Every structure is written in structure tokens, then in C-alpha cells.
């Protein structure tokens, strides 16, 4: 595995609760636990792919 870096940021409580509800519903829908890390990394990857950033 290549080196890793930490990306940390704060978000409003309301947004955090919305994310938790989404992760819970996705975990239930897919019968697989979806982590916050997976969710955020997926969003970042999609945004970079959509922008064609290598």
C-alpha cells in the first residue's frame, strides 16, 4: 500500500445526522455495512473522475 494522508474536516450536526441516516438506509438496503470512510472516499473519487482529474 502506498503512503496515506489524513483528511479531516468538521461538518454541521444536521449534515452529519443526514449522512448517518443515509448510511443506515444503504446498509439495510444492501445488507452490507457502509462506512463513513467508504462513503466520503466514493464521493471524492466520483467528483475527481467527473472532472477528469488524474
mmCIF entry with sequence, helices, sheets and N, C-alpha, C, O atoms, coordinates in Angstrom:
data_MODEL
# 
_entry.id   MODEL 
# 
_entity.id                         1 
_entity.type                       polymer 
_entity.pdbx_number_of_molecules   1 
# 
_entity_poly.entity_id                      1 
_entity_poly.type                           'polypeptide(L)' 
_entity_poly.nstd_linkage                   no 
_entity_poly.nstd_monomer                   no 
_entity_poly.pdbx_seq_one_letter_code       
;(UNK)(UNK)(UNK)(UNK)(UNK)(UNK)(UNK)(UNK)(UNK)(UNK)(UNK)(UNK)(UNK)(UNK)(UNK)(UNK)
(UNK)(UNK)(UNK)(UNK)(UNK)(UNK)(UNK)(UNK)(UNK)(UNK)(UNK)(UNK)(UNK)(UNK)(UNK)(UNK)
(UNK)(UNK)(UNK)(UNK)(UNK)(UNK)(UNK)(UNK)(UNK)(UNK)(UNK)(UNK)(UNK)(UNK)(UNK)(UNK)
(UNK)(UNK)(UNK)(UNK)(UNK)(UNK)
;
_entity_poly.pdbx_seq_one_letter_code_can   XXXXXXXXXXXXXXXXXXXXXXXXXXXXXXXXXXXXXXXXXXXXXXXXXXXXXX 
_entity_poly.pdbx_strand_id                 A 
# 
loop_
_entity_poly_seq.entity_id 
_entity_poly_seq.num 
_entity_poly_seq.mon_id 
_entity_poly_seq.hetero 
1 1  UNK n 
1 2  UNK n 
1 3  UNK n 
1 4  UNK n 
1 5  UNK n 
1 6  UNK n 
1 7  UNK n 
1 8  UNK n 
1 9  UNK n 
1 10 UNK n 
1 11 UNK n 
1 12 UNK n 
1 13 UNK n 
1 14 UNK n 
1 15 UNK n 
1 16 UNK n 
1 17 UNK n 
1 18 UNK n 
1 19 UNK n 
1 20 UNK n 
1 21 UNK n 
1 22 UNK n 
1 23 UNK n 
1 24 UNK n 
1 25 UNK n 
1 26 UNK n 
1 27 UNK n 
1 28 UNK n 
1 29 UNK n 
1 30 UNK n 
1 31 UNK n 
1 32 UNK n 
1 33 UNK n 
1 34 UNK n 
1 35 UNK n 
1 36 UNK n 
1 37 UNK n 
1 38 UNK n 
1 39 UNK n 
1 40 UNK n 
1 41 UNK n 
1 42 UNK n 
1 43 UNK n 
1 44 UNK n 
1 45 UNK n 
1 46 UNK n 
1 47 UNK n 
1 48 UNK n 
1 49 UNK n 
1 50 UNK n 
1 51 UNK n 
1 52 UNK n 
1 53 UNK n 
1 54 UNK n 
# 
_struct_asym.id          A 
_struct_asym.entity_id   1 
# 
loop_
_struct_conf.conf_type_id 
_struct_conf.id 
_struct_conf.pdbx_PDB_helix_id 
_struct_conf.beg_label_comp_id 
_struct_conf.beg_label_asym_id 
_struct_conf.beg_label_seq_id 
_struct_conf.pdbx_beg_PDB_ins_code 
_struct_conf.end_label_comp_id 
_struct_conf.end_label_asym_id 
_struct_conf.end_label_seq_id 
_struct_conf.pdbx_end_PDB_ins_code 
_struct_conf.beg_auth_comp_id 
_struct_conf.beg_auth_asym_id 
_struct_conf.beg_auth_seq_id 
_struct_conf.end_auth_comp_id 
_struct_conf.end_auth_asym_id 
_struct_conf.end_auth_seq_id 
_struct_conf.pdbx_PDB_helix_class 
_struct_conf.details 
_struct_conf.pdbx_PDB_helix_length 
HELX_P HELX_P1 AA1 UNK A 13 ? UNK A 30 ? UNK A 13 UNK A 30 1 ? 18 
HELX_P HELX_P2 AA2 UNK A 36 ? UNK A 50 ? UNK A 36 UNK A 50 1 ? 15 
# 
_struct_conf_type.id          HELX_P 
_struct_conf_type.criteria    ? 
_struct_conf_type.reference   ? 
# 
loop_
_atom_site.group_PDB 
_atom_site.id 
_atom_site.type_symbol 
_atom_site.label_atom_id 
_atom_site.label_alt_id 
_atom_site.label_comp_id 
_atom_site.label_asym_id 
_atom_site.label_entity_id 
_atom_site.label_seq_id 
_atom_site.pdbx_PDB_ins_code 
_atom_site.Cartn_x 
_atom_site.Cartn_y 
_atom_site.Cartn_z 
_atom_site.occupancy 
_atom_site.B_iso_or_equiv 
_atom_site.pdbx_formal_charge 
_atom_site.auth_seq_id 
_atom_site.auth_comp_id 
_atom_site.auth_asym_id 
_atom_site.auth_atom_id 
_atom_site.pdbx_PDB_model_num 
ATOM 1   N N  . UNK A 1 1  ? 0.846   -1.179 0.000   1.00 0.00 ? 1  UNK A N  1 
ATOM 2   C CA . UNK A 1 1  ? 0.000   0.000  0.000   1.00 0.00 ? 1  UNK A CA 1 
ATOM 3   C C  . UNK A 1 1  ? 0.892   1.243  0.000   1.00 0.00 ? 1  UNK A C  1 
ATOM 4   O O  . UNK A 1 1  ? 1.872   1.317  0.741   1.00 0.00 ? 1  UNK A O  1 
ATOM 5   N N  . UNK A 1 2  ? 0.544   2.198  -0.825  1.00 0.00 ? 2  UNK A N  1 
ATOM 6   C CA . UNK A 1 2  ? 1.286   3.448  -0.852  1.00 0.00 ? 2  UNK A CA 1 
ATOM 7   C C  . UNK A 1 2  ? 1.006   4.230  0.424   1.00 0.00 ? 2  UNK A C  1 
ATOM 8   O O  . UNK A 1 2  ? 0.134   3.868  1.214   1.00 0.00 ? 2  UNK A O  1 
ATOM 9   N N  . UNK A 1 3  ? 1.757   5.303  0.610   1.00 0.00 ? 3  UNK A N  1 
ATOM 10  C CA . UNK A 1 3  ? 1.550   6.141  1.780   1.00 0.00 ? 3  UNK A CA 1 
ATOM 11  C C  . UNK A 1 3  ? 0.131   6.684  1.826   1.00 0.00 ? 3  UNK A C  1 
ATOM 12  O O  . UNK A 1 3  ? -0.519  6.834  0.792   1.00 0.00 ? 3  UNK A O  1 
ATOM 13  N N  . UNK A 1 4  ? -0.334  6.970  3.006   1.00 0.00 ? 4  UNK A N  1 
ATOM 14  C CA . UNK A 1 4  ? -1.673  7.527  3.168   1.00 0.00 ? 4  UNK A CA 1 
ATOM 15  C C  . UNK A 1 4  ? -1.571  8.880  3.847   1.00 0.00 ? 4  UNK A C  1 
ATOM 16  O O  . UNK A 1 4  ? -0.600  9.168  4.546   1.00 0.00 ? 4  UNK A O  1 
ATOM 17  N N  . UNK A 1 5  ? -2.569  9.693  3.636   1.00 0.00 ? 5  UNK A N  1 
ATOM 18  C CA . UNK A 1 5  ? -2.655  11.008 4.257   1.00 0.00 ? 5  UNK A CA 1 
ATOM 19  C C  . UNK A 1 5  ? -4.005  11.117 4.937   1.00 0.00 ? 5  UNK A C  1 
ATOM 20  O O  . UNK A 1 5  ? -4.965  10.459 4.536   1.00 0.00 ? 5  UNK A O  1 
ATOM 21  N N  . UNK A 1 6  ? -4.077  11.936 5.950   1.00 0.00 ? 6  UNK A N  1 
ATOM 22  C CA . UNK A 1 6  ? -5.323  12.145 6.676   1.00 0.00 ? 6  UNK A CA 1 
ATOM 23  C C  . UNK A 1 6  ? -5.991  13.406 6.173   1.00 0.00 ? 6  UNK A C  1 
ATOM 24  O O  . UNK A 1 6  ? -5.355  14.449 6.020   1.00 0.00 ? 6  UNK A O  1 
ATOM 25  N N  . UNK A 1 7  ? -7.282  13.295 5.920   1.00 0.00 ? 7  UNK A N  1 
ATOM 26  C CA . UNK A 1 7  ? -8.109  14.430 5.521   1.00 0.00 ? 7  UNK A CA 1 
ATOM 27  C C  . UNK A 1 7  ? -9.192  14.559 6.582   1.00 0.00 ? 7  UNK A C  1 
ATOM 28  O O  . UNK A 1 7  ? -10.047 13.682 6.702   1.00 0.00 ? 7  UNK A O  1 
ATOM 29  N N  . UNK A 1 8  ? -9.165  15.634 7.347   1.00 0.00 ? 8  UNK A N  1 
ATOM 30  C CA . UNK A 1 8  ? -10.128 15.802 8.435   1.00 0.00 ? 8  UNK A CA 1 
ATOM 31  C C  . UNK A 1 8  ? -10.821 17.152 8.297   1.00 0.00 ? 8  UNK A C  1 
ATOM 32  O O  . UNK A 1 8  ? -10.195 18.157 7.960   1.00 0.00 ? 8  UNK A O  1 
ATOM 33  N N  . UNK A 1 9  ? -12.112 17.158 8.561   1.00 0.00 ? 9  UNK A N  1 
ATOM 34  C CA . UNK A 1 9  ? -12.860 18.396 8.500   1.00 0.00 ? 9  UNK A CA 1 
ATOM 35  C C  . UNK A 1 9  ? -14.091 18.264 9.375   1.00 0.00 ? 9  UNK A C  1 
ATOM 36  O O  . UNK A 1 9  ? -14.533 17.157 9.681   1.00 0.00 ? 9  UNK A O  1 
ATOM 37  N N  . UNK A 1 10 ? -14.636 19.391 9.773   1.00 0.00 ? 10 UNK A N  1 
ATOM 38  C CA . UNK A 1 10 ? -15.842 19.400 10.583  1.00 0.00 ? 10 UNK A CA 1 
ATOM 39  C C  . UNK A 1 10 ? -17.020 19.756 9.705   1.00 0.00 ? 10 UNK A C  1 
ATOM 40  O O  . UNK A 1 10 ? -16.895 20.513 8.743   1.00 0.00 ? 10 UNK A O  1 
ATOM 41  N N  . UNK A 1 11 ? -18.183 19.188 10.058  1.00 0.00 ? 11 UNK A N  1 
ATOM 42  C CA . UNK A 1 11 ? -19.409 19.464 9.328   1.00 0.00 ? 11 UNK A CA 1 
ATOM 43  C C  . UNK A 1 11 ? -20.509 19.803 10.326  1.00 0.00 ? 11 UNK A C  1 
ATOM 44  O O  . UNK A 1 11 ? -20.418 19.433 11.497  1.00 0.00 ? 11 UNK A O  1 
ATOM 45  N N  . UNK A 1 12 ? -21.543 20.499 9.877   1.00 0.00 ? 12 UNK A N  1 
ATOM 46  C CA . UNK A 1 12 ? -22.656 20.796 10.781  1.00 0.00 ? 12 UNK A CA 1 
ATOM 47  C C  . UNK A 1 12 ? -23.333 19.512 11.272  1.00 0.00 ? 12 UNK A C  1 
ATOM 48  O O  . UNK A 1 12 ? -23.376 18.512 10.556  1.00 0.00 ? 12 UNK A O  1 
ATOM 49  N N  . UNK A 1 13 ? -23.856 19.551 12.491  1.00 0.00 ? 13 UNK A N  1 
ATOM 50  C CA . UNK A 1 13 ? -24.536 18.397 13.091  1.00 0.00 ? 13 UNK A CA 1 
ATOM 51  C C  . UNK A 1 13 ? -25.662 17.890 12.199  1.00 0.00 ? 13 UNK A C  1 
ATOM 52  O O  . UNK A 1 13 ? -25.813 16.679 12.039  1.00 0.00 ? 13 UNK A O  1 
ATOM 53  N N  . UNK A 1 14 ? -26.455 18.782 11.615  1.00 0.00 ? 14 UNK A N  1 
ATOM 54  C CA . UNK A 1 14 ? -27.574 18.376 10.769  1.00 0.00 ? 14 UNK A CA 1 
ATOM 55  C C  . UNK A 1 14 ? -27.088 17.545 9.576   1.00 0.00 ? 14 UNK A C  1 
ATOM 56  O O  . UNK A 1 14 ? -27.701 16.533 9.236   1.00 0.00 ? 14 UNK A O  1 
ATOM 57  N N  . UNK A 1 15 ? -26.001 17.964 8.948   1.00 0.00 ? 15 UNK A N  1 
ATOM 58  C CA . UNK A 1 15 ? -25.453 17.211 7.818   1.00 0.00 ? 15 UNK A CA 1 
ATOM 59  C C  . UNK A 1 15 ? -24.934 15.855 8.280   1.00 0.00 ? 15 UNK A C  1 
ATOM 60  O O  . UNK A 1 15 ? -25.119 14.852 7.592   1.00 0.00 ? 15 UNK A O  1 
ATOM 61  N N  . UNK A 1 16 ? -24.288 15.821 9.436   1.00 0.00 ? 16 UNK A N  1 
ATOM 62  C CA . UNK A 1 16 ? -23.783 14.567 9.992   1.00 0.00 ? 16 UNK A CA 1 
ATOM 63  C C  . UNK A 1 16 ? -24.926 13.577 10.210  1.00 0.00 ? 16 UNK A C  1 
ATOM 64  O O  . UNK A 1 16 ? -24.806 12.399 9.875   1.00 0.00 ? 16 UNK A O  1 
ATOM 65  N N  . UNK A 1 17 ? -26.030 14.059 10.772  1.00 0.00 ? 17 UNK A N  1 
ATOM 66  C CA . UNK A 1 17 ? -27.177 13.186 11.022  1.00 0.00 ? 17 UNK A CA 1 
ATOM 67  C C  . UNK A 1 17 ? -27.787 12.694 9.714   1.00 0.00 ? 17 UNK A C  1 
ATOM 68  O O  . UNK A 1 17 ? -28.212 11.542 9.633   1.00 0.00 ? 17 UNK A O  1 
ATOM 69  N N  . UNK A 1 18 ? -27.838 13.536 8.699   1.00 0.00 ? 18 UNK A N  1 
ATOM 70  C CA . UNK A 1 18 ? -28.345 13.116 7.388   1.00 0.00 ? 18 UNK A CA 1 
ATOM 71  C C  . UNK A 1 18 ? -27.466 12.019 6.800   1.00 0.00 ? 18 UNK A C  1 
ATOM 72  O O  . UNK A 1 18 ? -27.966 11.042 6.243   1.00 0.00 ? 18 UNK A O  1 
ATOM 73  N N  . UNK A 1 19 ? -26.151 12.188 6.927   1.00 0.00 ? 19 UNK A N  1 
ATOM 74  C CA . UNK A 1 19 ? -25.225 11.174 6.424   1.00 0.00 ? 19 UNK A CA 1 
ATOM 75  C C  . UNK A 1 19 ? -25.432 9.859  7.160   1.00 0.00 ? 19 UNK A C  1 
ATOM 76  O O  . UNK A 1 19 ? -25.471 8.797  6.539   1.00 0.00 ? 19 UNK A O  1 
ATOM 77  N N  . UNK A 1 20 ? -25.565 9.924  8.488   1.00 0.00 ? 20 UNK A N  1 
ATOM 78  C CA . UNK A 1 20 ? -25.797 8.710  9.266   1.00 0.00 ? 20 UNK A CA 1 
ATOM 79  C C  . UNK A 1 20 ? -27.066 8.001  8.820   1.00 0.00 ? 20 UNK A C  1 
ATOM 80  O O  . UNK A 1 20 ? -27.077 6.778  8.680   1.00 0.00 ? 20 UNK A O  1 
ATOM 81  N N  . UNK A 1 21 ? -28.153 8.770  8.592   1.00 0.00 ? 21 UNK A N  1 
ATOM 82  C CA . UNK A 1 21 ? -29.405 8.156  8.134   1.00 0.00 ? 21 UNK A CA 1 
ATOM 83  C C  . UNK A 1 21 ? -29.210 7.503  6.772   1.00 0.00 ? 21 UNK A C  1 
ATOM 84  O O  . UNK A 1 21 ? -29.703 6.401  6.533   1.00 0.00 ? 21 UNK A O  1 
ATOM 85  N N  . UNK A 1 22 ? -28.496 8.178  5.885   1.00 0.00 ? 22 UNK A N  1 
ATOM 86  C CA . UNK A 1 22 ? -28.230 7.611  4.560   1.00 0.00 ? 22 UNK A CA 1 
ATOM 87  C C  . UNK A 1 22 ? -27.429 6.311  4.676   1.00 0.00 ? 22 UNK A C  1 
ATOM 88  O O  . UNK A 1 22 ? -27.774 5.308  4.051   1.00 0.00 ? 22 UNK A O  1 
ATOM 89  N N  . UNK A 1 23 ? -26.369 6.333  5.470   1.00 0.00 ? 23 UNK A N  1 
ATOM 90  C CA . UNK A 1 23 ? -25.530 5.140  5.625   1.00 0.00 ? 23 UNK A CA 1 
ATOM 91  C C  . UNK A 1 23 ? -26.330 3.988  6.221   1.00 0.00 ? 23 UNK A C  1 
ATOM 92  O O  . UNK A 1 23 ? -26.177 2.840  5.804   1.00 0.00 ? 23 UNK A O  1 
ATOM 93  N N  . UNK A 1 24 ? -27.177 4.292  7.190   1.00 0.00 ? 24 UNK A N  1 
ATOM 94  C CA . UNK A 1 24 ? -28.030 3.250  7.781   1.00 0.00 ? 24 UNK A CA 1 
ATOM 95  C C  . UNK A 1 24 ? -28.965 2.658  6.732   1.00 0.00 ? 24 UNK A C  1 
ATOM 96  O O  . UNK A 1 24 ? -29.123 1.440  6.654   1.00 0.00 ? 24 UNK A O  1 
ATOM 97  N N  . UNK A 1 25 ? -29.589 3.524  5.920   1.00 0.00 ? 25 UNK A N  1 
ATOM 98  C CA . UNK A 1 25 ? -30.529 3.025  4.917   1.00 0.00 ? 25 UNK A CA 1 
ATOM 99  C C  . UNK A 1 25 ? -29.804 2.221  3.836   1.00 0.00 ? 25 UNK A C  1 
ATOM 100 O O  . UNK A 1 25 ? -30.320 1.204  3.375   1.00 0.00 ? 25 UNK A O  1 
ATOM 101 N N  . UNK A 1 26 ? -28.619 2.664  3.431   1.00 0.00 ? 26 UNK A N  1 
ATOM 102 C CA . UNK A 1 26 ? -27.850 1.916  2.427   1.00 0.00 ? 26 UNK A CA 1 
ATOM 103 C C  . UNK A 1 26 ? -27.374 0.581  2.984   1.00 0.00 ? 26 UNK A C  1 
ATOM 104 O O  . UNK A 1 26 ? -27.378 -0.429 2.279   1.00 0.00 ? 26 UNK A O  1 
ATOM 105 N N  . UNK A 1 27 ? -26.969 0.579  4.236   1.00 0.00 ? 27 UNK A N  1 
ATOM 106 C CA . UNK A 1 27 ? -26.536 -0.674 4.863   1.00 0.00 ? 27 UNK A CA 1 
ATOM 107 C C  . UNK A 1 27 ? -27.697 -1.662 4.919   1.00 0.00 ? 27 UNK A C  1 
ATOM 108 O O  . UNK A 1 27 ? -27.517 -2.855 4.675   1.00 0.00 ? 27 UNK A O  1 
ATOM 109 N N  . UNK A 1 28 ? -28.875 -1.166 5.238   1.00 0.00 ? 28 UNK A N  1 
ATOM 110 C CA . UNK A 1 28 ? -30.049 -2.034 5.293   1.00 0.00 ? 28 UNK A CA 1 
ATOM 111 C C  . UNK A 1 28 ? -30.436 -2.504 3.887   1.00 0.00 ? 28 UNK A C  1 
ATOM 112 O O  . UNK A 1 28 ? -30.764 -3.674 3.685   1.00 0.00 ? 28 UNK A O  1 
ATOM 113 N N  . UNK A 1 29 ? -30.395 -1.593 2.927   1.00 0.00 ? 29 UNK A N  1 
ATOM 114 C CA . UNK A 1 29 ? -30.792 -1.916 1.547   1.00 0.00 ? 29 UNK A CA 1 
ATOM 115 C C  . UNK A 1 29 ? -29.857 -2.955 0.932   1.00 0.00 ? 29 UNK A C  1 
ATOM 116 O O  . UNK A 1 29 ? -30.311 -3.860 0.231   1.00 0.00 ? 29 UNK A O  1 
ATOM 117 N N  . UNK A 1 30 ? -28.558 -2.831 1.189   1.00 0.00 ? 30 UNK A N  1 
ATOM 118 C CA . UNK A 1 30 ? -27.581 -3.710 0.551   1.00 0.00 ? 30 UNK A CA 1 
ATOM 119 C C  . UNK A 1 30 ? -27.174 -4.894 1.426   1.00 0.00 ? 30 UNK A C  1 
ATOM 120 O O  . UNK A 1 30 ? -26.445 -5.780 0.978   1.00 0.00 ? 30 UNK A O  1 
ATOM 121 N N  . UNK A 1 31 ? -27.640 -4.909 2.661   1.00 0.00 ? 31 UNK A N  1 
ATOM 122 C CA . UNK A 1 31 ? -27.245 -5.940 3.642   1.00 0.00 ? 31 UNK A CA 1 
ATOM 123 C C  . UNK A 1 31 ? -25.732 -5.957 3.841   1.00 0.00 ? 31 UNK A C  1 
ATOM 124 O O  . UNK A 1 31 ? -25.147 -6.996 4.146   1.00 0.00 ? 31 UNK A O  1 
ATOM 125 N N  . UNK A 1 32 ? -25.110 -4.801 3.665   1.00 0.00 ? 32 UNK A N  1 
ATOM 126 C CA . UNK A 1 32 ? -23.667 -4.656 3.862   1.00 0.00 ? 32 UNK A CA 1 
ATOM 127 C C  . UNK A 1 32 ? -23.415 -3.323 4.540   1.00 0.00 ? 32 UNK A C  1 
ATOM 128 O O  . UNK A 1 32 ? -23.908 -2.288 4.090   1.00 0.00 ? 32 UNK A O  1 
ATOM 129 N N  . UNK A 1 33 ? -22.642 -3.345 5.629   1.00 0.00 ? 33 UNK A N  1 
ATOM 130 C CA . UNK A 1 33 ? -22.340 -2.109 6.346   1.00 0.00 ? 33 UNK A CA 1 
ATOM 131 C C  . UNK A 1 33 ? -21.583 -1.151 5.443   1.00 0.00 ? 33 UNK A C  1 
ATOM 132 O O  . UNK A 1 33 ? -20.545 -1.503 4.882   1.00 0.00 ? 33 UNK A O  1 
ATOM 133 N N  . UNK A 1 34 ? -22.101 0.052  5.306   1.00 0.00 ? 34 UNK A N  1 
ATOM 134 C CA . UNK A 1 34 ? -21.439 1.095  4.524   1.00 0.00 ? 34 UNK A CA 1 
ATOM 135 C C  . UNK A 1 34 ? -20.820 2.062  5.522   1.00 0.00 ? 34 UNK A C  1 
ATOM 136 O O  . UNK A 1 34 ? -21.522 2.638  6.353   1.00 0.00 ? 34 UNK A O  1 
ATOM 137 N N  . UNK A 1 35 ? -19.503 2.240  5.438   1.00 0.00 ? 35 UNK A N  1 
ATOM 138 C CA . UNK A 1 35 ? -18.816 3.098  6.399   1.00 0.00 ? 35 UNK A CA 1 
ATOM 139 C C  . UNK A 1 35 ? -18.773 4.544  5.925   1.00 0.00 ? 35 UNK A C  1 
ATOM 140 O O  . UNK A 1 35 ? -18.909 4.831  4.736   1.00 0.00 ? 35 UNK A O  1 
ATOM 141 N N  . UNK A 1 36 ? -18.584 5.437  6.873   1.00 0.00 ? 36 UNK A N  1 
ATOM 142 C CA . UNK A 1 36 ? -18.413 6.849  6.531   1.00 0.00 ? 36 UNK A CA 1 
ATOM 143 C C  . UNK A 1 36 ? -17.221 7.014  5.600   1.00 0.00 ? 36 UNK A C  1 
ATOM 144 O O  . UNK A 1 36 ? -17.269 7.793  4.647   1.00 0.00 ? 36 UNK A O  1 
ATOM 145 N N  . UNK A 1 37 ? -16.170 6.287  5.877   1.00 0.00 ? 37 UNK A N  1 
ATOM 146 C CA . UNK A 1 37 ? -14.953 6.383  5.060   1.00 0.00 ? 37 UNK A CA 1 
ATOM 147 C C  . UNK A 1 37 ? -15.234 5.991  3.610   1.00 0.00 ? 37 UNK A C  1 
ATOM 148 O O  . UNK A 1 37 ? -14.859 6.708  2.682   1.00 0.00 ? 37 UNK A O  1 
ATOM 149 N N  . UNK A 1 38 ? -15.897 4.843  3.424   1.00 0.00 ? 38 UNK A N  1 
ATOM 150 C CA . UNK A 1 38 ? -16.249 4.392  2.075   1.00 0.00 ? 38 UNK A CA 1 
ATOM 151 C C  . UNK A 1 38 ? -17.102 5.435  1.358   1.00 0.00 ? 38 UNK A C  1 
ATOM 152 O O  . UNK A 1 38 ? -16.882 5.735  0.185   1.00 0.00 ? 38 UNK A O  1 
ATOM 153 N N  . UNK A 1 39 ? -18.074 5.982  2.078   1.00 0.00 ? 39 UNK A N  1 
ATOM 154 C CA . UNK A 1 39 ? -18.991 6.953  1.509   1.00 0.00 ? 39 UNK A CA 1 
ATOM 155 C C  . UNK A 1 39 ? -18.247 8.206  1.040   1.00 0.00 ? 39 UNK A C  1 
ATOM 156 O O  . UNK A 1 39 ? -18.414 8.644  -0.098  1.00 0.00 ? 39 UNK A O  1 
ATOM 157 N N  . UNK A 1 40 ? -17.433 8.774  1.915   1.00 0.00 ? 40 UNK A N  1 
ATOM 158 C CA . UNK A 1 40 ? -16.717 10.011 1.577   1.00 0.00 ? 40 UNK A CA 1 
ATOM 159 C C  . UNK A 1 40 ? -15.691 9.763  0.468   1.00 0.00 ? 40 UNK A C  1 
ATOM 160 O O  . UNK A 1 40 ? -15.577 10.564 -0.460  1.00 0.00 ? 40 UNK A O  1 
ATOM 161 N N  . UNK A 1 41 ? -14.950 8.662  0.560   1.00 0.00 ? 41 UNK A N  1 
ATOM 162 C CA . UNK A 1 41 ? -13.979 8.361  -0.497  1.00 0.00 ? 41 UNK A CA 1 
ATOM 163 C C  . UNK A 1 41 ? -14.671 8.162  -1.842  1.00 0.00 ? 41 UNK A C  1 
ATOM 164 O O  . UNK A 1 41 ? -14.145 8.575  -2.876  1.00 0.00 ? 41 UNK A O  1 
ATOM 165 N N  . UNK A 1 42 ? -15.839 7.537  -1.837  1.00 0.00 ? 42 UNK A N  1 
ATOM 166 C CA . UNK A 1 42 ? -16.589 7.354  -3.065  1.00 0.00 ? 42 UNK A CA 1 
ATOM 167 C C  . UNK A 1 42 ? -17.025 8.681  -3.672  1.00 0.00 ? 42 UNK A C  1 
ATOM 168 O O  . UNK A 1 42 ? -16.949 8.866  -4.887  1.00 0.00 ? 42 UNK A O  1 
ATOM 169 N N  . UNK A 1 43 ? -17.481 9.603  -2.831  1.00 0.00 ? 43 UNK A N  1 
ATOM 170 C CA . UNK A 1 43 ? -17.883 10.926 -3.323  1.00 0.00 ? 43 UNK A CA 1 
ATOM 171 C C  . UNK A 1 43 ? -16.704 11.681 -3.917  1.00 0.00 ? 43 UNK A C  1 
ATOM 172 O O  . UNK A 1 43 ? -16.819 12.289 -4.981  1.00 0.00 ? 43 UNK A O  1 
ATOM 173 N N  . UNK A 1 44 ? -15.571 11.641 -3.226  1.00 0.00 ? 44 UNK A N  1 
ATOM 174 C CA . UNK A 1 44 ? -14.376 12.333 -3.713  1.00 0.00 ? 44 UNK A CA 1 
ATOM 175 C C  . UNK A 1 44 ? -13.915 11.730 -5.034  1.00 0.00 ? 44 UNK A C  1 
ATOM 176 O O  . UNK A 1 44 ? -13.610 12.453 -5.983  1.00 0.00 ? 44 UNK A O  1 
ATOM 177 N N  . UNK A 1 45 ? -13.866 10.400 -5.090  1.00 0.00 ? 45 UNK A N  1 
ATOM 178 C CA . UNK A 1 45 ? -13.425 9.718  -6.315  1.00 0.00 ? 45 UNK A CA 1 
ATOM 179 C C  . UNK A 1 45 ? -14.328 10.052 -7.484  1.00 0.00 ? 45 UNK A C  1 
ATOM 180 O O  . UNK A 1 45 ? -13.846 10.308 -8.588  1.00 0.00 ? 45 UNK A O  1 
ATOM 181 N N  . UNK A 1 46 ? -15.647 10.052 -7.254  1.00 0.00 ? 46 UNK A N  1 
ATOM 182 C CA . UNK A 1 46 ? -16.596 10.364 -8.325  1.00 0.00 ? 46 UNK A CA 1 
ATOM 183 C C  . UNK A 1 46 ? -16.409 11.799 -8.809  1.00 0.00 ? 46 UNK A C  1 
ATOM 184 O O  . UNK A 1 46 ? -16.408 12.049 -10.015 1.00 0.00 ? 46 UNK A O  1 
ATOM 185 N N  . UNK A 1 47 ? -16.252 12.735 -7.889  1.00 0.00 ? 47 UNK A N  1 
ATOM 186 C CA . UNK A 1 47 ? -16.060 14.137 -8.279  1.00 0.00 ? 47 UNK A CA 1 
ATOM 187 C C  . UNK A 1 47 ? -14.800 14.305 -9.109  1.00 0.00 ? 47 UNK A C  1 
ATOM 188 O O  . UNK A 1 47 ? -14.806 15.025 -10.107 1.00 0.00 ? 47 UNK A O  1 
ATOM 189 N N  . UNK A 1 48 ? -13.717 13.647 -8.706  1.00 0.00 ? 48 UNK A N  1 
ATOM 190 C CA . UNK A 1 48 ? -12.460 13.739 -9.460  1.00 0.00 ? 48 UNK A CA 1 
ATOM 191 C C  . UNK A 1 48 ? -12.577 13.061 -10.811 1.00 0.00 ? 48 UNK A C  1 
ATOM 192 O O  . UNK A 1 48 ? -12.056 13.568 -11.805 1.00 0.00 ? 48 UNK A O  1 
ATOM 193 N N  . UNK A 1 49 ? -13.257 11.916 -10.863 1.00 0.00 ? 49 UNK A N  1 
ATOM 194 C CA . UNK A 1 49 ? -13.467 11.229 -12.146 1.00 0.00 ? 49 UNK A CA 1 
ATOM 195 C C  . UNK A 1 49 ? -14.306 12.079 -13.087 1.00 0.00 ? 49 UNK A C  1 
ATOM 196 O O  . UNK A 1 49 ? -13.995 12.198 -14.272 1.00 0.00 ? 49 UNK A O  1 
ATOM 197 N N  . UNK A 1 50 ? -15.385 12.676 -12.550 1.00 0.00 ? 50 UNK A N  1 
ATOM 198 C CA . UNK A 1 50 ? -16.256 13.520 -13.368 1.00 0.00 ? 50 UNK A CA 1 
ATOM 199 C C  . UNK A 1 50 ? -15.512 14.738 -13.918 1.00 0.00 ? 50 UNK A C  1 
ATOM 200 O O  . UNK A 1 50 ? -15.812 15.221 -15.010 1.00 0.00 ? 50 UNK A O  1 
ATOM 201 N N  . UNK A 1 51 ? -14.527 15.230 -13.139 1.00 0.00 ? 51 UNK A N  1 
ATOM 202 C CA . UNK A 1 51 ? -13.751 16.391 -13.562 1.00 0.00 ? 51 UNK A CA 1 
ATOM 203 C C  . UNK A 1 51 ? -12.534 15.987 -14.380 1.00 0.00 ? 51 UNK A C  1 
ATOM 204 O O  . UNK A 1 51 ? -11.755 16.842 -14.800 1.00 0.00 ? 51 UNK A O  1 
ATOM 205 N N  . UNK A 1 52 ? -12.368 14.691 -14.607 1.00 0.00 ? 52 UNK A N  1 
ATOM 206 C CA . UNK A 1 52 ? -11.216 14.161 -15.343 1.00 0.00 ? 52 UNK A CA 1 
ATOM 207 C C  . UNK A 1 52 ? -9.889  14.593 -14.721 1.00 0.00 ? 52 UNK A C  1 
ATOM 208 O O  . UNK A 1 52 ? -8.958  14.984 -15.426 1.00 0.00 ? 52 UNK A O  1 
ATOM 209 N N  . UNK A 1 53 ? -9.817  14.517 -13.409 1.00 0.00 ? 53 UNK A N  1 
ATOM 210 C CA . UNK A 1 53 ? -8.590  14.831 -12.682 1.00 0.00 ? 53 UNK A CA 1 
ATOM 211 C C  . UNK A 1 53 ? -7.889  13.509 -12.369 1.00 0.00 ? 53 UNK A C  1 
ATOM 212 O O  . UNK A 1 53 ? -8.446  12.646 -11.690 1.00 0.00 ? 53 UNK A O  1 
ATOM 213 N N  . UNK A 1 54 ? -6.656  13.361 -12.873 1.00 0.00 ? 54 UNK A N  1 
ATOM 214 C CA . UNK A 1 54 ? -5.925  12.115 -12.656 1.00 0.00 ? 54 UNK A CA 1 
ATOM 215 C C  . UNK A 1 54 ? -5.107  12.179 -11.389 1.00 0.00 ? 54 UNK A C  1 
ATOM 216 O O  . UNK A 1 54 ? -4.423  11.215 -11.046 1.00 0.00 ? 54 UNK A O  1 
# 
